[in-house]
Amino acid sequence: MGKRKIDARRIKSHRNYTITEAAQLLGVHKNTISSWLREGLPHIRTPRPILILGHALKHFLNERREKARKPCPSGHLFCLKCRAPRRPAAHMLDYEPITPTSGNLKGICEACETFIYRRVALAKIGSIAPDCHVSFPQGQRRQITPDIKRTYDWS
C-alpha cells in the first residue's frame, strides 16, 4: 500500500493525545506514531500513558510535509517514475486544456522516457516553461451527419 496523506487539520491544538488516540484520529497504525516519537516528535514522558501535545503533533507533521516537498524550478516537470523534477525531452511540451483558463503541460522525461505532467494556468505558461516549445492542440472539427428521414411502416 502506498503512503497516505495525513491531514494535520484534524488535530486539535489545545488537546493532548495518547498514542492510540493519535493513531485513530489520523488513520495510521500506532507503530507509526511510535516511529514519529523516535524521529523527534515532542511528547510528555510520564510513566504511562505517553502524551503527545496537539500543537506539537500538528507542527511536526506540517514540518515533515514541507521537508518532503520538491518544488519544480521553471522549465521542469515532476517525473513520478524518477521522483524528481526533470526537463522534458527536446524541450517540447503539449498543452492539454482542462478549463478555459488552465490545463496540463505534458512532456516526456529525458531520463526515463515516461510521460511527465504539470498543472498550469494558461497565463503563466511563459514563466513556467520559458525555454520550452509548447504546442497547443487545434480544436477538432465536428462531424455533421445529415438528417436521415426514416419512414416506418407500422402496419
C-alpha positions in Angstrom: 0.0 0.0 0.0 1.3 3.5 -0.8 1.8 6.4 1.5 -1.3 8.1 2.7 -1.6 11.9 3.1 -2.1 12.7 6.7 -4.4 15.6 7.4 -2.9 17.7 10.1 -6.0 19.9 10.3 -7.8 17.1 12.1 -5.6 17.6 15.2 -6.9 19.9 17.9 -4.0 22.2 19.1 -5.1 22.5 22.7 -5.6 18.8 23.3 -3.3 16.1 24.5 -3.4 12.7 22.8 -2.2 9.2 23.7 -0.5 7.1 21.0 -3.7 5.1 20.3 -5.9 8.3 20.2 -3.5 10.0 17.8 -3.4 6.9 15.6 -7.2 6.6 15.4 -7.5 10.3 14.7 -5.0 10.3 11.8 -5.9 6.9 10.4 -2.5 5.3 10.9 -1.1 2.4 12.9 0.1 3.1 16.5 3.5 1.9 15.4 3.7 4.8 13.0 3.1 7.2 15.9 5.8 5.4 17.9 8.3 5.8 15.0 7.5 9.5 14.9 8.4 9.6 18.6 11.8 8.1 17.8 12.2 10.6 14.9 11.8 13.5 17.4 8.1 14.2 17.9 7.9 16.0 21.3 5.9 14.2 24.0 5.4 14.1 27.7 7.0 11.0 29.0 5.1 10.1 32.2 5.2 6.5 33.4 2.0 5.7 31.4 0.4 6.8 29.1 2.7 8.7 26.8 1.0 12.0 26.0 1.5 14.0 22.8 0.7 17.7 22.7 -1.7 18.5 19.9 0.2 21.6 18.8 3.5 19.7 18.8 2.0 16.9 16.7 0.5 19.4 14.2 3.8 21.3 13.9 5.7 18.0 13.5 3.5 16.8 10.6 3.5 20.2 8.8 7.2 20.5 9.1 7.7 16.9 7.8 5.4 17.6 4.8 7.3 20.8 4.0 10.6 19.0 4.2 9.4 16.3 1.7 8.2 18.8 -0.9 10.3 19.1 -4.0 9.1 22.2 -5.9 9.9 22.2 -9.6 12.1 25.0 -11.0 11.0 26.7 -14.2 11.3 24.5 -17.2 11.0 21.3 -15.2 8.1 18.9 -14.7 7.8 16.3 -11.9 8.5 12.8 -13.1 6.6 10.2 -11.0 8.9 7.3 -12.0 12.2 9.2 -11.2 10.6 11.0 -8.3 12.4 14.2 -9.2 11.9 17.3 -11.3 13.1 16.7 -14.8 13.4 18.6 -18.1 11.2 17.5 -21.0 13.0 15.7 -23.8 13.9 18.0 -26.7 12.3 20.9 -24.7 8.9 20.1 -26.2 5.6 20.2 -24.3 2.0 19.8 -25.2 -0.7 21.9 -23.5 -3.9 20.0 -22.8 -6.7 22.4 -21.7 -9.0 21.3 -18.9 -10.8 24.6 -18.2 -10.8 27.8 -20.3 -8.0 29.2 -18.0 -5.9 26.2 -17.0 -4.7 22.8 -18.2 -1.9 20.3 -18.1 1.6 20.6 -19.6 2.6 17.1 -20.9 6.0 16.1 -22.0 8.4 13.1 -22.0 11.0 12.7 -19.3 14.5 13.0 -20.7 15.9 10.4 -18.2 13.3 7.5 -18.2 11.1 8.5 -21.2 7.8 8.3 -19.4 5.1 11.0 -19.5 5.5 13.9 -17.2 2.8 16.4 -16.3 2.4 19.8 -14.6 -0.8 21.6 -13.9 -0.5 25.2 -15.1 -2.6 28.3 -15.6 -2.7 29.4 -19.2 -1.5 32.9 -18.4 1.7 31.5 -16.6 3.0 29.1 -19.3 5.7 31.7 -20.3 7.1 31.9 -16.8 6.9 28.1 -16.0 8.4 26.8 -19.3 10.4 29.8 -20.7 12.9 27.8 -22.8 10.4 25.1 -24.0 8.4 24.9 -27.1 4.7 24.5 -26.1 2.3 23.2 -28.7 -1.4 23.9 -28.3 -3.9 21.5 -29.8 -6.2 22.6 -32.6 -9.9 22.0 -32.0 -11.3 19.0 -33.9 -14.0 19.7 -36.4 -17.4 18.4 -35.6 -18.7 15.8 -38.0 -22.1 16.8 -39.1 -24.3 13.9 -40.1 -27.1 14.7 -42.4 -30.6 14.2 -41.1 -31.9 10.9 -42.3 -35.6 10.8 -42.6 -36.8 7.4 -41.8 -40.2 6.2 -42.7 -41.7 3.4 -40.7 -44.5 1.2 -41.8 -46.5 0.4 -38.7 -48.9 -1.9 -40.3 
